[in-house]
Amino acid sequence: MSVEKNPIRGALRDLQPLAVSVVAPGSADARLFLGLLAHEHYLGHRNTVGENIRYLVRDRRDRPVACVLFGSAA
């Protein structure tokens, strides 16, 4: 899946409804999630330690607008 490089501009209401999905390990969404996190996060991303859960948020046009990662305490 290619990701749009231009910033998304406008009101939040124009993006709704938003869809939040759990990212399954080894899926196409997992590859997208890791690629976005590595490219867009100010610290980059290498790997996680312990249990974690990942969510991908998409807008009404199926564009990824957010990556959410919750990890267990170290």
CHARMM internal coordinates of N, CA and C (Angstrom, degrees):
IC EDIT
DIST 1 N 1 CA 1.4509
DIST 1 CA 1 C 1.5245
ANGL 1 N 1 CA 1 C 108.83
DIST 1 C 2 N 1.3187
ANGL 1 CA 1 C 2 N 116.21
DIHE 1 N 1 CA 1 C 2 N 131.27
DIST 2 N 2 CA 1.4512
ANGL 1 C 2 N 2 CA 119.36
DIHE 1 CA 1 C 2 N 2 CA 176.57
DIST 2 CA 2 C 1.5212
ANGL 2 N 2 CA 2 C 109.25
DIHE 1 C 2 N 2 CA 2 C -88.72
DIST 2 C 3 N 1.3070
ANGL 2 CA 2 C 3 N 115.01
DIHE 2 N 2 CA 2 C 3 N 148.12
DIST 3 N 3 CA 1.4605
ANGL 2 C 3 N 3 CA 121.16
DIHE 2 CA 2 C 3 N 3 CA -177.88
DIST 3 CA 3 C 1.5158
ANGL 3 N 3 CA 3 C 108.54
DIHE 2 C 3 N 3 CA 3 C -111.09
DIST 3 C 4 N 1.3187
ANGL 3 CA 3 C 4 N 115.41
DIHE 3 N 3 CA 3 C 4 N 133.11
DIST 4 N 4 CA 1.4623
ANGL 3 C 4 N 4 CA 121.19
DIHE 3 CA 3 C 4 N 4 CA 178.82
DIST 4 CA 4 C 1.5238
ANGL 4 N 4 CA 4 C 109.29
DIHE 3 C 4 N 4 CA 4 C -64.04
DIST 4 C 5 N 1.3196
ANGL 4 CA 4 C 5 N 116.93
DIHE 4 N 4 CA 4 C 5 N 130.66
DIST 5 N 5 CA 1.4642
ANGL 4 C 5 N 5 CA 121.74
DIHE 4 CA 4 C 5 N 5 CA -176.98
DIST 5 CA 5 C 1.5251
ANGL 5 N 5 CA 5 C 113.15
DIHE 4 C 5 N 5 CA 5 C -87.70
DIST 5 C 6 N 1.3221
ANGL 5 CA 5 C 6 N 117.60
DIHE 5 N 5 CA 5 C 6 N -21.50
DIST 6 N 6 CA 1.4618
ANGL 5 C 6 N 6 CA 120.44
DIHE 5 CA 5 C 6 N 6 CA -178.21
DIST 6 CA 6 C 1.5261
ANGL 6 N 6 CA 6 C 110.58
DIHE 5 C 6 N 6 CA 6 C -76.42
DIST 6 C 7 N 1.3242
ANGL 6 CA 6 C 7 N 117.01
DIHE 6 N 6 CA 6 C 7 N 142.73
DIST 7 N 7 CA 1.4736
ANGL 6 C 7 N 7 CA 119.76
DIHE 6 CA 6 C 7 N 7 CA 176.92
DIST 7 CA 7 C 1.5255
ANGL 7 N 7 CA 7 C 110.71
DIHE 6 C 7 N 7 CA 7 C -60.29
DIST 7 C 8 N 1.3133
ANGL 7 CA 7 C 8 N 115.33
DIHE 7 N 7 CA 7 C 8 N 146.52
DIST 8 N 8 CA 1.4578
ANGL 7 C 8 N 8 CA 120.81
DIHE 7 CA 7 C 8 N 8 CA 175.61
DIST 8 CA 8 C 1.5184
ANGL 8 N 8 CA 8 C 106.46
DIHE 7 C 8 N 8 CA 8 C -88.63
DIST 8 C 9 N 1.3219
ANGL 8 CA 8 C 9 N 116.58
DIHE 8 N 8 CA 8 C 9 N 122.36
DIST 9 N 9 CA 1.4544
ANGL 8 C 9 N 9 CA 121.38
DIHE 8 CA 8 C 9 N 9 CA -178.26
DIST 9 CA 9 C 1.5228
ANGL 9 N 9 CA 9 C 108.95
DIHE 8 C 9 N 9 CA 9 C -119.23
DIST 9 C 10 N 1.3261
ANGL 9 CA 9 C 10 N 115.39
DIHE 9 N 9 CA 9 C 10 N 146.97
DIST 10 N 10 CA 1.4501
ANGL 9 C 10 N 10 CA 120.06
DIHE 9 CA 9 C 10 N 10 CA 177.36
DIST 10 CA 10 C 1.5098
ANGL 10 N 10 CA 10 C 111.54
DIHE 9 C 10 N 10 CA 10 C 131.57
DIST 10 C 11 N 1.3062
ANGL 10 CA 10 C 11 N 114.56
DIHE 10 N 10 CA 10 C 11 N -174.82
DIST 11 N 11 CA 1.4665
ANGL 10 C 11 N 11 CA 121.37
DIHE 10 CA 10 C 11 N 11 CA -178.76
DIST 11 CA 11 C 1.5222
ANGL 11 N 11 CA 11 C 110.35
DIHE 10 C 11 N 11 CA 11 C -80.57
DIST 11 C 12 N 1.3165
ANGL 11 CA 11 C 12 N 115.53
DIHE 11 N 11 CA 11 C 12 N 149.36
DIST 12 N 12 CA 1.4579
ANGL 11 C 12 N 12 CA 121.24
DIHE 11 CA 11 C 12 N 12 CA 177.65
DIST 12 CA 12 C 1.5224
ANGL 12 N 12 CA 12 C 111.17
DIHE 11 C 12 N 12 CA 12 C -57.67
DIST 12 C 13 N 1.3203
ANGL 12 CA 12 C 13 N 117.26
DIHE 12 N 12 CA 12 C 13 N -36.75
DIST 13 N 13 CA 1.4706
ANGL 12 C 13 N 13 CA 120.75
DIHE 12 CA 12 C 13 N 13 CA -178.72
DIST 13 CA 13 C 1.5301
ANGL 13 N 13 CA 13 C 111.58
DIHE 12 C 13 N 13 CA 13 C -59.88
DIST 13 C 14 N 1.3266
ANGL 13 CA 13 C 14 N 117.33
DIHE 13 N 13 CA 13 C 14 N -25.54
DIST 14 N 14 CA 1.4585
ANGL 13 C 14 N 14 CA 120.74
DIHE 13 CA 13 C 14 N 14 CA 179.39
DIST 14 CA 14 C 1.5239
ANGL 14 N 14 CA 14 C 112.27
DIHE 13 C 14 N 14 CA 14 C -77.51
DIST 14 C 15 N 1.3142
ANGL 14 CA 14 C 15 N 116.78
DIHE 14 N 14 CA 14 C 15 N -15.64
DIST 15 N 15 CA 1.4668
ANGL 14 C 15 N 15 CA 121.18
DIHE 14 CA 14 C 15 N 15 CA 178.54
DIST 15 CA 15 C 1.5257
ANGL 15 N 15 CA 15 C 111.91
DIHE 14 C 15 N 15 CA 15 C -94.09
DIST 15 C 16 N 1.3173
ANGL 15 CA 15 C 16 N 116.86
DIHE 15 N 15 CA 15 C 16 N -19.16
DIST 16 N 16 CA 1.4618
ANGL 15 C 16 N 16 CA 121.13
DIHE 15 CA 15 C 16 N 16 CA -174.51
DIST 16 CA 16 C 1.5251
ANGL 16 N 16 CA 16 C 111.28
DIHE 15 C 16 N 16 CA 16 C -75.91
DIST 16 C 17 N 1.3281
ANGL 16 CA 16 C 17 N 116.36
DIHE 16 N 16 CA 16 C 17 N 151.01
DIST 17 N 17 CA 1.4511
ANGL 16 C 17 N 17 CA 127.49
DIHE 16 CA 16 C 17 N 17 CA 6.24
DIST 17 CA 17 C 1.5314
ANGL 17 N 17 CA 17 C 111.00
DIHE 16 C 17 N 17 CA 17 C -80.60
DIST 17 C 18 N 1.3177
ANGL 17 CA 17 C 18 N 114.80
DIHE 17 N 17 CA 17 C 18 N 145.58
DIST 18 N 18 CA 1.4591
ANGL 17 C 18 N 18 CA 121.25
DIHE 17 CA 17 C 18 N 18 CA 174.92
DIST 18 CA 18 C 1.5251
ANGL 18 N 18 CA 18 C 108.06
DIHE 17 C 18 N 18 CA 18 C -90.70
DIST 18 C 19 N 1.3195
ANGL 18 CA 18 C 19 N 116.09
DIHE 18 N 18 CA 18 C 19 N 143.89
DIST 19 N 19 CA 1.4616
ANGL 18 C 19 N 19 CA 121.79
DIHE 18 CA 18 C 19 N 19 CA 177.88
DIST 19 CA 19 C 1.5185
ANGL 19 N 19 CA 19 C 108.55
DIHE 18 C 19 N 19 CA 19 C -115.13
DIST 19 C 20 N 1.3261
ANGL 19 CA 19 C 20 N 116.85
DIHE 19 N 19 CA 19 C 20 N 127.08
DIST 20 N 20 CA 1.4600
ANGL 19 C 20 N 20 CA 122.87
DIHE 19 CA 19 C 20 N 20 CA 178.44
DIST 20 CA 20 C 1.5183
ANGL 20 N 20 CA 20 C 107.25
DIHE 19 C 20 N 20 CA 20 C -109.94
DIST 20 C 21 N 1.3335
ANGL 20 CA 20 C 21 N 116.30
DIHE 20 N 20 CA 20 C 21 N 124.08
DIST 21 N 21 CA 1.4606
ANGL 20 C 21 N 21 CA 119.81
DIHE 20 CA 20 C 21 N 21 CA 179.88
DIST 21 CA 21 C 1.5195
ANGL 21 N 21 CA 21 C 110.63
DIHE 20 C 21 N 21 CA 21 C -129.08
DIST 21 C 22 N 1.3233
ANGL 21 CA 21 C 22 N 115.33
DIHE 21 N 21 CA 21 C 22 N 146.62
DIST 22 N 22 CA 1.4629
ANGL 21 C 22 N 22 CA 121.50
DIHE 21 CA 21 C 22 N 22 CA 175.00
DIST 22 CA 22 C 1.5235
ANGL 22 N 22 CA 22 C 106.98
DIHE 21 C 22 N 22 CA 22 C -75.28
DIST 22 C 23 N 1.3191
ANGL 22 CA 22 C 23 N 116.16
DIHE 22 N 22 CA 22 C 23 N 136.56
DIST 23 N 23 CA 1.4603
ANGL 22 C 23 N 23 CA 121.87
DIHE 22 CA 22 C 23 N 23 CA -179.38
DIST 23 CA 23 C 1.5236
ANGL 23 N 23 CA 23 C 108.64
DIHE 22 C 23 N 23 CA 23 C -92.10
DIST 23 C 24 N 1.3227
ANGL 23 CA 23 C 24 N 116.46
DIHE 23 N 23 CA 23 C 24 N 116.11
DIST 24 N 24 CA 1.4693
ANGL 23 C 24 N 24 CA 121.88
DIHE 23 CA 23 C 24 N 24 CA -179.98
DIST 24 CA 24 C 1.5273
ANGL 24 N 24 CA 24 C 109.53
DIHE 23 C 24 N 24 CA 24 C -80.39
DIST 24 C 25 N 1.3313
ANGL 24 CA 24 C 25 N 116.90
DIHE 24 N 24 CA 24 C 25 N 137.40
DIST 25 N 25 CA 1.4681
ANGL 24 C 25 N 25 CA 120.13
DIHE 24 CA 24 C 25 N 25 CA 177.69
DIST 25 CA 25 C 1.5273
ANGL 25 N 25 CA 25 C 111.19
DIHE 24 C 25 N 25 CA 25 C -57.45
DIST 25 C 26 N 1.3292
ANGL 25 CA 25 C 26 N 116.45
DIHE 25 N 25 CA 25 C 26 N 137.83
DIST 26 N 26 CA 1.4553
ANGL 25 C 26 N 26 CA 121.48
DIHE 25 CA 25 C 26 N 26 CA 176.83
DIST 26 CA 26 C 1.5227
ANGL 26 N 26 CA 26 C 115.03
DIHE 25 C 26 N 26 CA 26 C 80.23
DIST 26 C 27 N 1.3092
ANGL 26 CA 26 C 27 N 118.42
DIHE 26 N 26 CA 26 C 27 N -0.60
DIST 27 N 27 CA 1.4661
ANGL 26 C 27 N 27 CA 121.91
DIHE 26 CA 26 C 27 N 27 CA -178.12
DIST 27 CA 27 C 1.5254
ANGL 27 N 27 CA 27 C 110.92
DIHE 26 C 27 N 27 CA 27 C -85.30
DIST 27 C 28 N 1.3341
ANGL 27 CA 27 C 28 N 115.49
DIHE 27 N 27 CA 27 C 28 N 170.39
DIST 28 N 28 CA 1.4665
ANGL 27 C 28 N 28 CA 120.42
DIHE 27 CA 27 C 28 N 28 CA 174.36
DIST 28 CA 28 C 1.5274
ANGL 28 N 28 CA 28 C 109.94
DIHE 27 C 28 N 28 CA 28 C -62.13
DIST 28 C 29 N 1.3370
ANGL 28 CA 28 C 29 N 116.42
DIHE 28 N 28 CA 28 C 29 N -36.56
DIST 29 N 29 CA 1.4688
ANGL 28 C 29 N 29 CA 120.00
DIHE 28 CA 28 C 29 N 29 CA 176.94
DIST 29 CA 29 C 1.5211
ANGL 29 N 29 CA 29 C 111.08
DIHE 28 C 29 N 29 CA 29 C -64.03
DIST 29 C 30 N 1.3308
ANGL 29 CA 29 C 30 N 117.74
DIHE 29 N 29 CA 29 C 30 N -33.94
DIST 30 N 30 CA 1.4725
ANGL 29 C 30 N 30 CA 120.87
DIHE 29 CA 29 C 30 N 30 CA 178.80
DIST 30 CA 30 C 1.5261
ANGL 30 N 30 CA 30 C 110.08
DIHE 29 C 30 N 30 CA 30 C -65.47
DIST 30 C 31 N 1.3178
ANGL 30 CA 30 C 31 N 116.74
DIHE 30 N 30 CA 30 C 31 N -42.18
DIST 31 N 31 CA 1.4702
ANGL 30 C 31 N 31 CA 119.82
DIHE 30 CA 30 C 31 N 31 CA 177.69
DIST 31 CA 31 C 1.5246
ANGL 31 N 31 CA 31 C 111.09
DIHE 30 C 31 N 31 CA 31 C -64.99
DIST 31 C 32 N 1.3320
ANGL 31 CA 31 C 32 N 116.20
DIHE 31 N 31 CA 31 C 32 N -41.60
DIST 32 N 32 CA 1.4591
ANGL 31 C 32 N 32 CA 120.64
DIHE 31 CA 31 C 32 N 32 CA 177.12
DIST 32 CA 32 C 1.5248
ANGL 32 N 32 CA 32 C 110.43
DIHE 31 C 32 N 32 CA 32 C -62.43
DIST 32 C 33 N 1.3271
ANGL 32 CA 32 C 33 N 116.68
DIHE 32 N 32 CA 32 C 33 N -47.28
DIST 33 N 33 CA 1.4618
ANGL 32 C 33 N 33 CA 122.81
DIHE 32 CA 32 C 33 N 33 CA -179.52
DIST 33 CA 33 C 1.5310
ANGL 33 N 33 CA 33 C 110.71
DIHE 32 C 33 N 33 CA 33 C -56.97
DIST 33 C 34 N 1.3208
ANGL 33 CA 33 C 34 N 116.49
DIHE 33 N 33 CA 33 C 34 N -50.75
DIST 34 N 34 CA 1.4743
ANGL 33 C 34 N 34 CA 120.04
DIHE 33 CA 33 C 34 N 34 CA -178.28
DIST 34 CA 34 C 1.5267
ANGL 34 N 34 CA 34 C 111.48
DIHE 33 C 34 N 34 CA 34 C -65.06
DIST 34 C 35 N 1.3204
ANGL 34 CA 34 C 35 N 116.90
DIHE 34 N 34 CA 34 C 35 N -38.09
DIST 35 N 35 CA 1.4658
ANGL 34 C 35 N 35 CA 120.44
DIHE 34 CA 34 C 35 N 35 CA 177.71
DIST 35 CA 35 C 1.5197
ANGL 35 N 35 CA 35 C 111.76
DIHE 34 C 35 N 35 CA 35 C -64.65
DIST 35 C 36 N 1.3289
ANGL 35 CA 35 C 36 N 116.10
DIHE 35 N 35 CA 35 C 36 N -43.77
DIST 36 N 36 CA 1.4689
ANGL 35 C 36 N 36 CA 119.64
DIHE 35 CA 35 C 36 N 36 CA 178.85
DIST 36 CA 36 C 1.5239
ANGL 36 N 36 CA 36 C 110.93
DIHE 35 C 36 N 36 CA 36 C -65.08
DIST 36 C 37 N 1.3137
ANGL 36 CA 36 C 37 N 116.37
DIHE 36 N 36 CA 36 C 37 N -44.37
DIST 37 N 37 CA 1.4617
ANGL 36 C 37 N 37 CA 119.98
DIHE 36 CA 36 C 37 N 37 CA -179.09
DIST 37 CA 37 C 1.5303
ANGL 37 N 37 CA 37 C 110.99
DIHE 36 C 37 N 37 CA 37 C -63.25
DIST 37 C 38 N 1.3188
ANGL 37 CA 37 C 38 N 117.23
DIHE 37 N 37 CA 37 C 38 N -43.16
DIST 38 N 38 CA 1.4627
ANGL 37 C 38 N 38 CA 121.11
DIHE 37 CA 37 C 38 N 38 CA 179.99
DIST 38 CA 38 C 1.5299
ANGL 38 N 38 CA 38 C 111.06
DIHE 37 C 38 N 38 CA 38 C -64.65
DIST 38 C 39 N 1.3250
ANGL 38 CA 38 C 39 N 116.44
DIHE 38 N 38 CA 38 C 39 N -37.09
DIST 39 N 39 CA 1.4629
ANGL 38 C 39 N 39 CA 119.98
DIHE 38 CA 38 C 39 N 39 CA -175.93
DIST 39 CA 39 C 1.5262
ANGL 39 N 39 CA 39 C 113.43
DIHE 38 C 39 N 39 CA 39 C -85.03
DIST 39 C 40 N 1.3135
ANGL 39 CA 39 C 40 N 117.95
DIHE 39 N 39 CA 39 C 40 N -38.07
DIST 40 N 40 CA 1.4556
ANGL 39 C 40 N 40 CA 121.36
DIHE 39 CA 39 C 40 N 40 CA -170.78
DIST 40 CA 40 C 1.5305
ANGL 40 N 40 CA 40 C 115.13
DIHE 39 C 40 N 40 CA 40 C -97.59
DIST 40 C 41 N 1.3259
ANGL 40 CA 40 C 41 N 118.51
DIHE 40 N 40 CA 40 C 41 N -26.38
DIST 41 N 41 CA 1.4715
ANGL 40 C 41 N 41 CA 119.93
DIHE 40 CA 40 C 41 N 41 CA -177.30
DIST 41 CA 41 C 1.5265
ANGL 41 N 41 CA 41 C 109.91
DIHE 40 C 41 N 41 CA 41 C -74.32
DIST 41 C 42 N 1.3098
ANGL 41 CA 41 C 42 N 115.94
DIHE 41 N 41 CA 41 C 42 N 138.39
DIST 42 N 42 CA 1.4682
ANGL 41 C 42 N 42 CA 119.56
DIHE 41 CA 41 C 42 N 42 CA -174.77
DIST 42 CA 42 C 1.5267
ANGL 42 N 42 CA 42 C 113.20
DIHE 41 C 42 N 42 CA 42 C -65.12
DIST 42 C 43 N 1.3211
ANGL 42 CA 42 C 43 N 118.33
DIHE 42 N 42 CA 42 C 43 N -20.86
DIST 43 N 43 CA 1.4657
ANGL 42 C 43 N 43 CA 121.39
DIHE 42 CA 42 C 43 N 43 CA 175.81
DIST 43 CA 43 C 1.5274
ANGL 43 N 43 CA 43 C 112.66
DIHE 42 C 43 N 43 CA 43 C -100.77
DIST 43 C 44 N 1.3205
ANGL 43 CA 43 C 44 N 116.85
DIHE 43 N 43 CA 43 C 44 N -2.97
DIST 44 N 44 CA 1.4547
ANGL 43 C 44 N 44 CA 119.82
DIHE 43 CA 43 C 44 N 44 CA -174.22
DIST 44 CA 44 C 1.5165
ANGL 44 N 44 CA 44 C 109.56
DIHE 43 C 44 N 44 CA 44 C 74.25
DIST 44 C 45 N 1.3175
ANGL 44 CA 44 C 45 N 116.50
DIHE 44 N 44 CA 44 C 45 N -166.91
DIST 45 N 45 CA 1.4600
ANGL 44 C 45 N 45 CA 120.32
DIHE 44 CA 44 C 45 N 45 CA 179.22
DIST 45 CA 45 C 1.5154
ANGL 45 N 45 CA 45 C 108.81
DIHE 44 C 45 N 45 CA 45 C -157.77
DIST 45 C 46 N 1.3288
ANGL 45 CA 45 C 46 N 116.10
DIHE 45 N 45 CA 45 C 46 N 132.06
DIST 46 N 46 CA 1.4569
ANGL 45 C 46 N 46 CA 119.96
DIHE 45 CA 45 C 46 N 46 CA 176.33
DIST 46 CA 46 C 1.5191
ANGL 46 N 46 CA 46 C 110.76
DIHE 45 C 46 N 46 CA 46 C -114.07
DIST 46 C 47 N 1.3235
ANGL 46 CA 46 C 47 N 116.93
DIHE 46 N 46 CA 46 C 47 N -59.73
DIST 47 N 47 CA 1.4594
ANGL 46 C 47 N 47 CA 119.94
DIHE 46 CA 46 C 47 N 47 CA 178.35
DIST 47 CA 47 C 1.5250
ANGL 47 N 47 CA 47 C 109.32
DIHE 46 C 47 N 47 CA 47 C -161.32
DIST 47 C 48 N 1.3296
ANGL 47 CA 47 C 48 N 115.29
DIHE 47 N 47 CA 47 C 48 N 171.24
DIST 48 N 48 CA 1.4530
ANGL 47 C 48 N 48 CA 120.59
DIHE 47 CA 47 C 48 N 48 CA 178.07
DIST 48 CA 48 C 1.5235
ANGL 48 N 48 CA 48 C 108.95
DIHE 47 C 48 N 48 CA 48 C -115.61
DIST 48 C 49 N 1.3107
ANGL 48 CA 48 C 49 N 115.88
DIHE 48 N 48 CA 48 C 49 N 157.41
DIST 49 N 49 CA 1.4608
ANGL 48 C 49 N 49 CA 121.81
DIHE 48 CA 48 C 49 N 49 CA 179.83
DIST 49 CA 49 C 1.5207
ANGL 49 N 49 CA 49 C 107.94
DIHE 48 C 49 N 49 CA 49 C -115.70
DIST 49 C 50 N 1.3133
ANGL 49 CA 49 C 50 N 117.06
DIHE 49 N 49 CA 49 C 50 N 135.13
DIST 50 N 50 CA 1.4591
ANGL 49 C 50 N 50 CA 120.68
DIHE 49 CA 49 C 50 N 50 CA 177.74
DIST 50 CA 50 C 1.5158
ANGL 50 N 50 CA 50 C 112.62
DIHE 49 C 50 N 50 CA 50 C 79.27
DIST 50 C 51 N 1.3083
ANGL 50 CA 50 C 51 N 114.23
DIHE 50 N 50 CA 50 C 51 N -167.78
DIST 51 N 51 CA 1.4600
ANGL 50 C 51 N 51 CA 120.72
DIHE 50 CA 50 C 51 N 51 CA -179.38
DIST 51 CA 51 C 1.5277
ANGL 51 N 51 CA 51 C 110.54
DIHE 50 C 51 N 51 CA 51 C -71.82
DIST 51 C 52 N 1.3186
ANGL 51 CA 51 C 52 N 115.59
DIHE 51 N 51 CA 51 C 52 N 142.29
DIST 52 N 52 CA 1.4584
ANGL 51 C 52 N 52 CA 120.20
DIHE 51 CA 51 C 52 N 52 CA 175.57
DIST 52 CA 52 C 1.5162
ANGL 52 N 52 CA 52 C 109.73
DIHE 51 C 52 N 52 CA 52 C -154.70
DIST 52 C 53 N 1.3045
ANGL 52 CA 52 C 53 N 115.52
DIHE 52 N 52 CA 52 C 53 N 164.77
DIST 53 N 53 CA 1.4588
ANGL 52 C 53 N 53 CA 121.60
DIHE 52 CA 52 C 53 N 53 CA 175.26
DIST 53 CA 53 C 1.5204
ANGL 53 N 53 CA 53 C 107.75
DIHE 52 C 53 N 53 CA 53 C -137.32
DIST 53 C 54 N 1.3234
ANGL 53 CA 53 C 54 N 114.33
DIHE 53 N 53 CA 53 C 54 N 140.40
DIST 54 N 54 CA 1.4635
ANGL 53 C 54 N 54 CA 121.12
DIHE 53 CA 53 C 54 N 54 CA -175.68
DIST 54 CA 54 C 1.5245
ANGL 54 N 54 CA 54 C 109.65
DIHE 53 C 54 N 54 CA 54 C -119.56
DIST 54 C 55 N 1.3255
ANGL 54 CA 54 C 55 N 114.74
DIHE 54 N 54 CA 54 C 55 N 140.96
DIST 55 N 55 CA 1.4638
ANGL 54 C 55 N 55 CA 121.56
DIHE 54 CA 54 C 55 N 55 CA 176.56
DIST 55 CA 55 C 1.5215
ANGL 55 N 55 CA 55 C 108.72
DIHE 54 C 55 N 55 CA 55 C -127.17
DIST 55 C 56 N 1.3139
ANGL 55 CA 55 C 56 N 115.21
DIHE 55 N 55 CA 55 C 56 N 144.79
DIST 56 N 56 CA 1.4523
ANGL 55 C 56 N 56 CA 121.73
DIHE 55 CA 55 C 56 N 56 CA 174.41
DIST 56 CA 56 C 1.5286
ANGL 56 N 56 CA 56 C 106.89
DIHE 55 C 56 N 56 CA 56 C -119.58
DIST 56 C 57 N 1.3322
ANGL 56 CA 56 C 57 N 116.05
DIHE 56 N 56 CA 56 C 57 N 131.28
DIST 57 N 57 CA 1.4637
ANGL 56 C 57 N 57 CA 121.55
DIHE 56 CA 56 C 57 N 57 CA -179.03
DIST 57 CA 57 C 1.5245
ANGL 57 N 57 CA 57 C 107.74
DIHE 56 C 57 N 57 CA 57 C -109.64
DIST 57 C 58 N 1.3437
ANGL 57 CA 57 C 58 N 115.16
DIHE 57 N 57 CA 57 C 58 N 128.61
DIST 58 N 58 CA 1.4654
ANGL 57 C 58 N 58 CA 121.08
DIHE 57 CA 57 C 58 N 58 CA 179.55
DIST 58 CA 58 C 1.5190
ANGL 58 N 58 CA 58 C 110.07
DIHE 57 C 58 N 58 CA 58 C -122.04
DIST 58 C 59 N 1.3312
ANGL 58 CA 58 C 59 N 115.32
DIHE 58 N 58 CA 58 C 59 N 151.62
DIST 59 N 59 CA 1.4645
ANGL 58 C 59 N 59 CA 120.23
DIHE 58 CA 58 C 59 N 59 CA 177.60
DIST 59 CA 59 C 1.5249
ANGL 59 N 59 CA 59 C 110.29
DIHE 58 C 59 N 59 CA 59 C -88.64
DIST 59 C 60 N 1.3208
ANGL 59 CA 59 C 60 N 115.98
DIHE 59 N 59 CA 59 C 60 N -175.39
DIST 60 N 60 CA 1.4745
ANGL 59 C 60 N 60 CA 121.37
DIHE 59 CA 59 C 60 N 60 CA -176.80
DIST 60 CA 60 C 1.5142
ANGL 60 N 60 CA 60 C 113.09
DIHE 59 C 60 N 60 CA 60 C -62.35
DIST 60 C 61 N 1.3324
ANGL 60 CA 60 C 61 N 117.52
DIHE 60 N 60 CA 60 C 61 N -21.64
DIST 61 N 61 CA 1.4728
ANGL 60 C 61 N 61 CA 121.41
DIHE 60 CA 60 C 61 N 61 CA 178.42
DIST 61 CA 61 C 1.5254
ANGL 61 N 61 CA 61 C 111.91
DIHE 60 C 61 N 61 CA 61 C -96.67
DIST 61 C 62 N 1.3347
ANGL 61 CA 61 C 62 N 116.56
DIHE 61 N 61 CA 61 C 62 N 13.19
DIST 62 N 62 CA 1.4653
ANGL 61 C 62 N 62 CA 124.38
DIHE 61 CA 61 C 62 N 62 CA 178.25
DIST 62 CA 62 C 1.5328
ANGL 62 N 62 CA 62 C 113.21
DIHE 61 C 62 N 62 CA 62 C 68.24
DIST 62 C 63 N 1.3219
ANGL 62 CA 62 C 63 N 116.56
DIHE 62 N 62 CA 62 C 63 N 20.83
DIST 63 N 63 CA 1.4667
ANGL 62 C 63 N 63 CA 120.03
DIHE 62 CA 62 C 63 N 63 CA 176.34
DIST 63 CA 63 C 1.5207
ANGL 63 N 63 CA 63 C 108.80
DIHE 62 C 63 N 63 CA 63 C -85.42
DIST 63 C 64 N 1.3347
ANGL 63 CA 63 C 64 N 118.48
DIHE 63 N 63 CA 63 C 64 N 136.14
DIST 64 N 64 CA 1.4616
ANGL 63 C 64 N 64 CA 119.47
DIHE 63 CA 63 C 64 N 64 CA 175.50
DIST 64 CA 64 C 1.5281
ANGL 64 N 64 CA 64 C 110.07
DIHE 63 C 64 N 64 CA 64 C -68.41
DIST 64 C 65 N 1.3442
ANGL 64 CA 64 C 65 N 116.49
DIHE 64 N 64 CA 64 C 65 N 129.81
DIST 65 N 65 CA 1.4620
ANGL 64 C 65 N 65 CA 120.69
DIHE 64 CA 64 C 65 N 65 CA -179.85
DIST 65 CA 65 C 1.5271
ANGL 65 N 65 CA 65 C 112.10
DIHE 64 C 65 N 65 CA 65 C -120.04
DIST 65 C 66 N 1.3408
ANGL 65 CA 65 C 66 N 117.81
DIHE 65 N 65 CA 65 C 66 N -13.13
DIST 66 N 66 CA 1.4721
ANGL 65 C 66 N 66 CA 119.90
DIHE 65 CA 65 C 66 N 66 CA 179.38
DIST 66 CA 66 C 1.5208
ANGL 66 N 66 CA 66 C 110.27
DIHE 65 C 66 N 66 CA 66 C -160.63
DIST 66 C 67 N 1.3313
ANGL 66 CA 66 C 67 N 114.33
DIHE 66 N 66 CA 66 C 67 N 147.15
DIST 67 N 67 CA 1.4626
ANGL 66 C 67 N 67 CA 123.02
DIHE 66 CA 66 C 67 N 67 CA 171.24
DIST 67 CA 67 C 1.5238
ANGL 67 N 67 CA 67 C 105.80
DIHE 66 C 67 N 67 CA 67 C -119.09
DIST 67 C 68 N 1.3239
ANGL 67 CA 67 C 68 N 115.92
DIHE 67 N 67 CA 67 C 68 N 132.92
DIST 68 N 68 CA 1.4739
ANGL 67 C 68 N 68 CA 120.71
DIHE 67 CA 67 C 68 N 68 CA -179.78
DIST 68 CA 68 C 1.5164
ANGL 68 N 68 CA 68 C 107.90
DIHE 67 C 68 N 68 CA 68 C -126.30
DIST 68 C 69 N 1.3246
ANGL 68 CA 68 C 69 N 116.66
DIHE 68 N 68 CA 68 C 69 N 126.60
DIST 69 N 69 CA 1.4610
ANGL 68 C 69 N 69 CA 121.90
DIHE 68 CA 68 C 69 N 69 CA -179.11
DIST 69 CA 69 C 1.5101
ANGL 69 N 69 CA 69 C 108.81
DIHE 68 C 69 N 69 CA 69 C -128.18
DIST 69 C 70 N 1.3286
ANGL 69 CA 69 C 70 N 115.71
DIHE 69 N 69 CA 69 C 70 N 121.09
DIST 70 N 70 CA 1.4616
ANGL 69 C 70 N 70 CA 121.39
DIHE 69 CA 69 C 70 N 70 CA 174.79
DIST 70 CA 70 C 1.5168
ANGL 70 N 70 CA 70 C 107.83
DIHE 69 C 70 N 70 CA 70 C -110.90
DIST 70 C 71 N 1.3257
ANGL 70 CA 70 C 71 N 116.38
DIHE 70 N 70 CA 70 C 71 N 127.73
DIST 71 N 71 CA 1.4629
ANGL 70 C 71 N 71 CA 121.10
DIHE 70 CA 70 C 71 N 71 CA -179.86
DIST 71 CA 71 C 1.5065
ANGL 71 N 71 CA 71 C 111.16
DIHE 70 C 71 N 71 CA 71 C -121.88
DIST 71 C 72 N 1.3229
ANGL 71 CA 71 C 72 N 115.06
DIHE 71 N 71 CA 71 C 72 N 157.81
DIST 72 N 72 CA 1.4596
ANGL 71 C 72 N 72 CA 119.74
DIHE 71 CA 71 C 72 N 72 CA 178.35
DIST 72 CA 72 C 1.5344
ANGL 72 N 72 CA 72 C 109.26
DIHE 71 C 72 N 72 CA 72 C -72.46
DIST 72 C 73 N 1.2988
ANGL 72 CA 72 C 73 N 115.06
DIHE 72 N 72 CA 72 C 73 N 158.08
DIST 73 N 73 CA 1.4712
ANGL 72 C 73 N 73 CA 120.55
DIHE 72 CA 72 C 73 N 73 CA 178.99
DIST 73 CA 73 C 1.5298
ANGL 73 N 73 CA 73 C 109.09
DIHE 72 C 73 N 73 CA 73 C -65.55
DIST 73 C 74 N 1.3108
ANGL 73 CA 73 C 74 N 116.29
DIHE 73 N 73 CA 73 C 74 N 144.84
DIST 74 N 74 CA 1.4645
ANGL 73 C 74 N 74 CA 120.86
DIHE 73 CA 73 C 74 N 74 CA -178.78
DIST 74 CA 74 C 1.5131
ANGL 74 N 74 CA 74 C 111.30
DIHE 73 C 74 N 74 CA 74 C -72.98
END
COOR INIT
IC SEED 1 N 1 CA 1 C
IC BUILD
